[in-house]
Amino acid sequence: MIDIQLLRTDLEGVVGRLQGRGGEPLSVANFLRLESRRKELQQLVEGTQASRNKIAKEIGQTKAKGGDVRPLMTQADRVKALLATNEQQLQEIQEELQKELLGIPNIPHDSVPLGSLAADNKVIRSWGVPRAFDFPAKDHVDIGEALGGLDFATAAKISTARFVVMKGGIVERRAP
């Protein structure tokens, strides 16, 4: 998951790197809206907590002097209800922000060529000579799917594209 601090400090850079891999994986407007609302609610919660603490201190001082604390208790109840409402709203915004963050794919390293297709990649080095077969060679993905050992559909539901769930003999574990 992307670190939210990175989005807060370098949103344009993150968006640029993600767009370089293809598509629009991040709704900038939605992120900014959620982040703005989160900040607003965070300040509101902190201010309400400060008010609650101030009233609690006044109640203690008034009790020590033998004064009537009923008006302060009524005010404390109102502040407590307001604080609960604000904290609930903050929690909801933070959960929505968390969902947004979970939907953002990993940022490719700066050395990764931009592009969304395998053809956009470049060969940096290779080893050995490719073998020549007297039959049509199959891709390992096709073989794995045909044998029931690679499940891309389930992996796409769990995470995103370009991941695979391995099962059966492909992941068979052998004792040492």
N, C-alpha and C positions, 0 to 999 in steps of 0.2 A: 504494500500500500504506500502511496505517496505521502511523504511527510508534509503535513499541513503548513509547517513553517516555510518550507520551500515554496509552496504556492503563495504564501503571504509575502515573501521577499522577492520572488522572481517568477511571477505568474506569466509574464510574456515569454520568458525563456522556456518555461515548461511547455506552454502551448505551442511554441515554435518547434521544439523537439518532437512533440507528439504529432503535430501536423506533418512533420517530415516523414513519419512512418506511415502516413495515409489516414485520411478521415478526420473527423472532428470528435475526438474522444472526451473532450471536456467542454461543458457549457460554461463559458466564462461569465456570462450574465447571471446565470443561476448561482454559481459559486460566489460572485461578488454580492449578490442579494442575500444569500444565506450568511455570509461572513459579516456583512453590515448589520444584519438583524441580530446575529450572535453577539457582536460587540455592544450593540445597544442594550440587549437584555442582560449581558454580563455587568455592564455599568449600573443598570437598574437594580439588579440583585445585590450588588456590592453596596449601593447607596441605601437600599432597604435594610440590609444587614447592619449597616452603620447606625441607621435610625433605631432599629430594634435594640442594639447595644446601648445607645444613648438613653433610650427610655428605660431600659432595665437598670441602668446606673441611677437614673433619676428616681425610680421606684425605691431602690435601696436607700438612697439618701433621704427620701421623704419618709420612709418607714423609720429610719434611724432618728428622725426629728419628731416622729409621732404624728405626722400629717396624714391627710386623706389621700390614699393612692388609687381610689376608684376611677377618677378621670384618666389617670396614667394607665391603669389596667385596661380600660376601654380602648385607649389609643394603642396600647401594645397588642391587643387582640386584632385591631384593624391592620396594623403593620404586619403581624404574623400571617394573616390571611393574604395580604398583598404579596408578601414574600413567597408564600407557597405557590401562588398563581404565577409569579415571575419565574420561580425556579422550575415549575412544570413547563412553561413556555421555552425556557432556556434548554431544558433537557430535550424537548421535541426538536428544536432547531439543531442541537448538537447531533442528535440521531440522524436527522435528514442530511446534515453535512457529512457525517460518517458514511452514509450510503453513497453520497456523491463521490467521496474519496475512494471508496471500494470499487467504483466503476471506472476509475482512471487506470489505464494500463501502465506498466513500467516505462520509465523514460530511457530511451536508448542512449548509449554512451556517445560522446561527441565523435568518436572514431568510426561509428557505424554509418554507412552510407545512407542517405535519405532515399526513401522509396517504400512502397507498400507491397511490392512483388519480389519473389525470389530472384527474378532476373535483374533487379536493381542492385543486388549484392555484387561484390567484386572478389575475385580470387586473389588472395594475397600471396599464397604459396601452395604448392601441391607436392605430394610425395608419391613416388613410384610412377609406373606407367599403367594407364587403364587397361584392364584385361579385355580381350576380344572373345566373345562367346559365339558358338555356332547355333545359338537359339536366341529368341528375343528375351532380353533381360527384363526382369520385373523390379519395380521399385520396392524397397523394404516396407513401405507403408502398405502397398497393395498386398504383399505377402502376409504381413501382420494382421491385416483386416480379414483376409481370406481364412486364416487359421484361427480367427476369433481371439487373438491376443492383444490387438490394439483397438480401442474404442474411442474414436474421435467425437462421436455424437454426445456421449456421456460427459466427456471432458469439456466440451463446449458449454454444456449446461452448468457444470461445476465452476469453471473458471472462464476462460475465453478461448478464442481461436488459437491455434498453434500449440496446444497442449494435448496430451493423450493420456488415457487411462490404460494401463497395461494389466493384463489378467491371464490366468491359465499358465501354460508352460513357459511363457515369456518371463514371468516373474517367479518361477519356481525357485524356492530357496533350498539350497543344499547344506547339509550339516558339514562343519569343518572337519 
